[in-house]
Amino acid sequence: MYRYSLIVGITIEAFIFAIATSRKVKKLDDDRLSAFKRASTDSLCNVLNRSGWEGGAQSLLNNFHKEGGYLTLLFIDIDKFKEINDQ
């Protein structure tokens, strides 16, 4: 009886440890994703900054090279936008 209770106790402890570890890993992954979003977006405008845009463009290019198809880029240049943005 003692042997079975020891096995059951160790099994329960391992199960609890696995749950705690999975929660910790989930929290670390959420924190990593949050940090990435903060690093790749402009906090004032909530749009991609240069780093975020380059990462997104690279992801699109990689997908295009794998799957083929069409890829279009629209670039709009607004004259004197810095003055508007600074206001």
DSSP file (Angstrom, degrees, kcal/mol; ACC not computed):
  #  RESIDUE AA STRUCTURE BP1 BP2  ACC     N-H-->O    O-->H-N    N-H-->O    O-->H-N    TCO  KAPPA ALPHA  PHI   PSI    X-CA   Y-CA   Z-CA
    1    1 A M     >        0   0    0      0, 0.0     4,-2.2     0, 0.0     5,-0.2   0.000 360.0 360.0 360.0 -39.8    0.0    0.0    0.0
    2    2 A Y  H  >  +     0   0    0      1,-0.2     4,-2.0     2,-0.2     5,-0.2   0.897 360.0  53.2 -62.1 -40.2    2.9    2.4    0.9
    3    3 A R  H  > S+     0   0    0      1,-0.2     4,-2.0     2,-0.2    -1,-0.2   0.908 109.9  47.0 -62.9 -43.4    4.4    1.8   -2.6
    4    4 A Y  H  > S+     0   0    0      1,-0.2     4,-2.7     2,-0.2    -1,-0.2   0.882 110.3  51.7 -68.8 -38.5    1.2    2.7   -4.4
    5    5 A S  H  X S+     0   0    0     -4,-2.2     4,-2.5     1,-0.2    -1,-0.2   0.878 109.7  50.8 -66.4 -35.1    0.6    5.8   -2.4
    6    6 A L  H  X S+     0   0    0     -4,-2.0     4,-2.4     2,-0.2    -2,-0.2   0.907 111.4  47.7 -66.2 -42.3    4.2    6.9   -3.2
    7    7 A I  H  X S+     0   0    0     -4,-2.0     4,-2.2     2,-0.2    -2,-0.2   0.924 113.7  47.2 -64.2 -44.9    3.6    6.3   -6.9
    8    8 A V  H  X S+     0   0    0     -4,-2.7     4,-2.5     2,-0.2    -2,-0.2   0.914 112.2  50.5 -63.5 -43.0    0.3    8.2   -6.8
    9    9 A G  H  X S+     0   0    0     -4,-2.5     4,-2.3     1,-0.2    -2,-0.2   0.916 111.9  46.3 -62.3 -44.2    1.9   11.1   -4.8
   10   10 A I  H  X S+     0   0    0     -4,-2.4     4,-2.4     2,-0.2    -1,-0.2   0.879 111.9  52.4 -66.0 -37.6    4.8   11.4   -7.3
   11   11 A T  H  X S+     0   0    0     -4,-2.2     4,-2.2     2,-0.2    -2,-0.2   0.924 110.8  46.5 -64.1 -44.7    2.4   11.3  -10.2
   12   12 A I  H  X S+     0   0    0     -4,-2.5     4,-2.5     2,-0.2    -2,-0.2   0.916 112.4  50.5 -63.9 -43.1    0.2   14.0   -8.8
   13   13 A E  H  X S+     0   0    0     -4,-2.3     4,-2.4     1,-0.2    -2,-0.2   0.908 110.9  48.7 -62.0 -42.2    3.3   16.1   -8.0
   14   14 A A  H  X S+     0   0    0     -4,-2.4     4,-2.2     2,-0.2    -1,-0.2   0.885 110.8  51.2 -64.9 -38.9    4.6   15.7  -11.6
   15   15 A F  H  X S+     0   0    0     -4,-2.2     4,-2.1     2,-0.2    -2,-0.2   0.925 111.2  46.8 -64.0 -45.6    1.2   16.6  -13.0
   16   16 A I  H  X S+     0   0    0     -4,-2.5     4,-2.5     1,-0.2    -2,-0.2   0.899 112.1  51.2 -63.1 -41.4    1.1   19.8  -10.9
   17   17 A F  H  X S+     0   0    0     -4,-2.4     4,-2.4     1,-0.2    -1,-0.2   0.891 108.8  51.3 -62.8 -40.2    4.6   20.7  -12.0
   18   18 A A  H  X S+     0   0    0     -4,-2.2     4,-2.3     2,-0.2    -2,-0.2   0.895 110.6  48.4 -64.4 -40.6    3.7   20.2  -15.6
   19   19 A I  H  X S+     0   0    0     -4,-2.1     4,-2.1     2,-0.2    -2,-0.2   0.934 112.8  47.6 -65.0 -46.1    0.7   22.5  -15.3
   20   20 A A  H  X S+     0   0    0     -4,-2.5     4,-2.0     1,-0.2    -2,-0.2   0.894 112.7  49.5 -62.3 -40.3    2.8   25.2  -13.6
   21   21 A T  H  X S+     0   0    0     -4,-2.4     4,-2.5     2,-0.2    -1,-0.2   0.908 109.5  50.5 -66.5 -41.9    5.5   24.9  -16.2
   22   22 A S  H  X S+     0   0    0     -4,-2.3     4,-2.2     1,-0.2    -1,-0.2   0.880 110.4  50.3 -65.9 -36.4    3.1   25.2  -19.1
   23   23 A R  H  X S+     0   0    0     -4,-2.1     4,-2.3     2,-0.2    -1,-0.2   0.900 110.9  49.2 -65.9 -40.0    1.5   28.3  -17.5
   24   24 A K  H  X S+     0   0    0     -4,-2.0     4,-2.4     2,-0.2    -2,-0.2   0.911 111.2  48.9 -65.5 -42.7    5.0   29.8  -17.1
   25   25 A V  H  X S+     0   0    0     -4,-2.5     4,-2.3     2,-0.2    -2,-0.2   0.903 110.8  51.0 -63.7 -41.2    5.9   29.1  -20.7
   26   26 A K  H  X S+     0   0    0     -4,-2.2     4,-2.4     2,-0.2    -2,-0.2   0.914 110.9  48.5 -61.9 -43.4    2.6   30.6  -21.9
   27   27 A K  H  X S+     0   0    0     -4,-2.3     4,-2.6     1,-0.2    -2,-0.2   0.908 111.2  49.9 -64.5 -42.0    3.3   33.8  -19.9
   28   28 A L  H  X S+     0   0    0     -4,-2.4     4,-2.2     2,-0.2    -1,-0.2   0.895 111.5  48.8 -63.7 -39.3    6.8   34.0  -21.3
   29   29 A D  H  X S+     0   0    0     -4,-2.3     4,-2.4     2,-0.2    -2,-0.2   0.905 111.5  49.2 -66.6 -41.6    5.5   33.6  -24.8
   30   30 A D  H  X S+     0   0    0     -4,-2.4     4,-2.4     2,-0.2    -2,-0.2   0.908 111.8  49.2 -62.5 -42.3    2.9   36.3  -24.2
   31   31 A D  H  X S+     0   0    0     -4,-2.6     4,-2.4     2,-0.2    -2,-0.2   0.890 110.7  50.6 -64.0 -39.6    5.5   38.6  -22.8
   32   32 A R  H  X S+     0   0    0     -4,-2.2     4,-2.2     2,-0.2    -2,-0.2   0.918 111.7  47.2 -64.1 -43.9    7.8   38.0  -25.8
   33   33 A L  H  X S+     0   0    0     -4,-2.4     4,-2.4     2,-0.2    -2,-0.2   0.903 112.2  50.2 -64.6 -41.8    5.0   38.7  -28.3
   34   34 A S  H  X S+     0   0    0     -4,-2.4     4,-2.3     2,-0.2    -2,-0.2   0.909 110.7  49.0 -62.9 -43.0    4.0   41.9  -26.4
   35   35 A A  H  X S+     0   0    0     -4,-2.4     4,-2.1     2,-0.2    -1,-0.2   0.894 110.5  51.5 -64.2 -39.9    7.6   43.1  -26.4
   36   36 A F  H  X S+     0   0    0     -4,-2.2     4,-1.5     2,-0.2    -2,-0.2   0.919 110.1  48.8 -63.0 -43.3    7.9   42.4  -30.1
   37   37 A K  H  X S+     0   0    0     -4,-2.4     4,-0.7     1,-0.2     3,-0.2   0.910 111.8  48.9 -63.3 -42.0    4.7   44.4  -30.8
   38   38 A R  H  < S+     0   0    0     -4,-2.3     3,-0.4     1,-0.2    -1,-0.2   0.871 112.9  48.3 -64.8 -35.6    6.0   47.3  -28.7
   39   39 A A  H  < S+     0   0    0     -4,-2.1    -1,-0.2     1,-0.2    -2,-0.2   0.726 114.6  44.5 -77.5 -21.5    9.3   47.3  -30.5
   40   40 A S  H  < S+     0   0    0     -4,-1.5     9,-2.0    -3,-0.2     2,-0.3   0.407 105.0  66.2-107.3   2.8    7.8   47.1  -34.0
   41   41 A T  B  < S-A   48   0A   0     -4,-0.7     2,-0.5    -3,-0.4     7,-0.2  -0.930  80.8-115.4-125.1 151.4    5.1   49.8  -33.8
   42   42 A D     >  -     0   0    0      5,-3.5     4,-2.4    -2,-0.3     5,-0.4  -0.701  21.4-148.3 -80.4 126.2    5.1   53.5  -33.3
   43   43 A S  T  4 S+     0   0    0     -2,-0.5    -1,-0.1     1,-0.2    -5,-0.0   0.796  93.0  50.2 -70.2 -26.9    3.5   54.3  -29.9
   44   44 A L  T  4 S+     0   0    0      1,-0.1    -1,-0.2     3,-0.1    -2,-0.0   0.933 126.8  20.6 -75.9 -47.0    2.0   57.6  -31.1
   45   45 A C  T  4 S-     0   0    0      2,-0.1    -2,-0.2     3,-0.0    -1,-0.1   0.612  92.7-132.7 -98.6 -15.2    0.4   56.5  -34.3
   46   46 A N     <  +     0   0    0     -4,-2.4     2,-0.3     1,-0.3    -3,-0.1   0.883  65.9 121.6  57.8  42.1    0.1   52.7  -33.6
   47   47 A V  S    S-     0   0    0     -5,-0.4    -5,-3.5     1,-0.0    -1,-0.3  -0.833  73.9 -77.0-123.2 166.1    1.5   51.9  -37.1
   48   48 A L  B     -A   41   0A   0     -2,-0.3    -7,-0.3    -7,-0.2     2,-0.1  -0.379  43.6-147.1 -64.4 136.0    4.5   49.8  -38.0
   49   49 A N     >  -     0   0    0     -9,-2.0     4,-2.8    -2,-0.1     5,-0.2  -0.226  41.4 -80.7 -86.2-172.2    7.8   51.5  -37.6
   50   50 A R  H  > S+     0   0    0      1,-0.2     4,-2.7     2,-0.2     5,-0.2   0.921 131.7  47.8 -60.5 -44.9   10.8   50.8  -39.8
   51   51 A S  H  > S+     0   0    0      1,-0.2     4,-2.1     2,-0.2    -1,-0.2   0.920 114.5  46.2 -62.5 -44.0   11.8   47.7  -38.0
   52   52 A G  H  > S+     0   0    0    -12,-0.2     4,-2.4     2,-0.2    -1,-0.2   0.885 112.8  50.0 -65.9 -39.3    8.2   46.4  -38.0
   53   53 A W  H  X S+     0   0    0     -4,-2.8     4,-2.8     2,-0.2     5,-0.2   0.920 110.2  50.0 -66.5 -43.3    7.7   47.2  -41.7
   54   54 A E  H  X S+     0   0    0     -4,-2.7     4,-2.4    -5,-0.2    -2,-0.2   0.901 111.8  48.6 -62.2 -40.4   11.0   45.5  -42.7
   55   55 A G  H  X S+     0   0    0     -4,-2.1     4,-2.1    -5,-0.2    -1,-0.2   0.915 113.4  46.7 -64.6 -43.1   10.0   42.4  -40.7
   56   56 A G  H  X S+     0   0    0     -4,-2.4     4,-2.2     2,-0.2    -2,-0.2   0.901 113.0  49.0 -65.4 -41.1    6.5   42.3  -42.3
   57   57 A A  H  X S+     0   0    0     -4,-2.8     4,-2.6     2,-0.2    -2,-0.2   0.905 110.6  50.7 -65.3 -41.3    7.9   42.9  -45.8
   58   58 A Q  H  X S+     0   0    0     -4,-2.4     4,-2.6    -5,-0.2    -1,-0.2   0.896 109.4  51.3 -63.5 -39.2   10.5   40.1  -45.3
   59   59 A S  H  X S+     0   0    0     -4,-2.1     4,-2.2     2,-0.2    -1,-0.2   0.915 110.9  47.9 -62.9 -43.5    7.7   37.8  -44.2
   60   60 A L  H  X S+     0   0    0     -4,-2.2     4,-2.5     2,-0.2    -2,-0.2   0.912 112.1  49.7 -63.6 -42.5    5.6   38.6  -47.3
   61   61 A L  H  X S+     0   0    0     -4,-2.6     4,-2.6     2,-0.2    -2,-0.2   0.913 110.2  50.1 -63.4 -42.6    8.6   38.1  -49.5
   62   62 A N  H  X S+     0   0    0     -4,-2.6     4,-1.8     1,-0.2    -1,-0.2   0.921 112.3  47.5 -60.5 -43.6    9.4   34.7  -47.9
   63   63 A N  H  X S+     0   0    0     -4,-2.2     4,-2.8     1,-0.2     5,-0.4   0.890 111.1  51.9 -63.8 -39.8    5.8   33.6  -48.4
   64   64 A F  H  X S+     0   0    0     -4,-2.5     4,-2.6     1,-0.2    -2,-0.2   0.908 109.0  49.8 -63.6 -42.3    5.9   34.9  -52.0
   65   65 A H  H  < S+     0   0    0     -4,-2.6    -1,-0.2     1,-0.2    -2,-0.2   0.850 115.8  43.3 -66.5 -33.3    9.0   32.8  -52.7
   66   66 A K  H  < S+     0   0    0     -4,-1.8    -2,-0.2    -5,-0.2    -1,-0.2   0.929 130.2  21.4 -75.1 -46.6    7.5   29.7  -51.3
   67   67 A E  H  < S-     0   0    0     -4,-2.8    -3,-0.2     1,-0.2    -2,-0.2   0.636  90.9-151.4-102.9 -17.0    4.0   29.9  -52.8
   68   68 A G     <  +     0   0    0     -4,-2.6     2,-0.3    -5,-0.4    -1,-0.2  -0.406  42.1 118.4  76.9-158.0    4.5   32.2  -55.8
   69   69 A G  S    S-     0   0    0     -2,-0.1     2,-0.3    -4,-0.1    -1,-0.1  -0.681  70.5 -36.3  97.5-151.5    1.6   34.3  -57.1
   70   70 A Y        -     0   0    0     -2,-0.3     2,-0.4     2,-0.0    -2,-0.0  -0.865  44.5-168.3-115.6 147.0    1.5   38.1  -57.2
   71   71 A L        -     0   0    0     -2,-0.3     2,-0.4     2,-0.0    -2,-0.0  -0.992   7.9-173.0-135.5 126.2    3.0   40.6  -54.9
   72   72 A T        -     0   0    0     -2,-0.4     2,-0.5     2,-0.0    -2,-0.0  -0.948   7.5-162.5-124.0 140.5    2.2   44.3  -55.1
   73   73 A L        -     0   0    0     -2,-0.4     2,-0.5     2,-0.0    -2,-0.0  -0.988   1.9-164.8-122.9 127.5    3.7   47.2  -53.2
   74   74 A L        -     0   0    0     -2,-0.5     2,-0.5     2,-0.0    -2,-0.0  -0.961   8.2-173.2-111.8 122.4    2.0   50.6  -53.0
   75   75 A F        -     0   0    0     -2,-0.5     2,-0.5     2,-0.0    -2,-0.0  -0.972   2.5-169.7-120.1 124.1    4.2   53.4  -51.9
   76   76 A I        -     0   0    0     -2,-0.5     2,-0.6     2,-0.0    -2,-0.0  -0.962   3.9-163.0-117.2 126.0    2.7   56.9  -51.1
   77   77 A D        -     0   0    0     -2,-0.5     2,-0.6     4,-0.0    -2,-0.0  -0.939   4.1-162.3-109.9 119.7    4.9   59.8  -50.5
   78   78 A I    >   -     0   0    0     -2,-0.6     3,-1.3     0, 0.0     2,-0.1  -0.899  20.9-126.4-104.8 120.1    3.3   62.8  -48.9
   79   79 A D  T 3  S+     0   0    0     -2,-0.6    -2,-0.0     1,-0.3     0, 0.0  -0.393  88.4   1.9 -66.0 138.6    5.2   66.1  -49.3
   80   80 A K  T >> S+     0   0    0      1,-0.1     4,-1.0    -2,-0.1     3,-0.5   0.763  81.4 145.4  58.3  30.9    6.0   67.9  -46.0
   81   81 A F  H <>  +     0   0    0     -3,-1.3     4,-3.1     1,-0.2     5,-0.2   0.792  61.1  69.0 -68.0 -26.9    4.3   65.2  -43.9
   82   82 A K  H 3> S+     0   0    0      1,-0.2     4,-2.7     2,-0.2    -1,-0.2   0.898  96.8  52.3 -58.3 -40.7    6.9   65.7  -41.2
   83   83 A E  H <> S+     0   0    0     -3,-0.5     4,-1.0     2,-0.2    -1,-0.2   0.911 112.7  44.5 -61.8 -42.1    5.3   69.1  -40.4
   84   84 A I  H  < S+     0   0    0     -4,-1.0     3,-0.4     1,-0.2    -2,-0.2   0.917 114.1  49.7 -67.1 -43.5    1.9   67.5  -40.2
   85   85 A N  H  < S+     0   0    0     -4,-3.1    -2,-0.2     1,-0.2    -1,-0.2   0.873 106.4  55.6 -65.4 -37.6    3.2   64.6  -38.1
   86   86 A D  H  <        0   0    0     -4,-2.7    -1,-0.2     1,-0.3    -2,-0.2   0.778 360.0 360.0 -67.0 -25.4    5.0   67.0  -35.7
   87   87 A Q     <        0   0    0     -4,-1.0    -1,-0.3    -3,-0.4    -2,-0.2   0.490 360.0 360.0 -78.0 360.0    1.8   68.8  -35.0
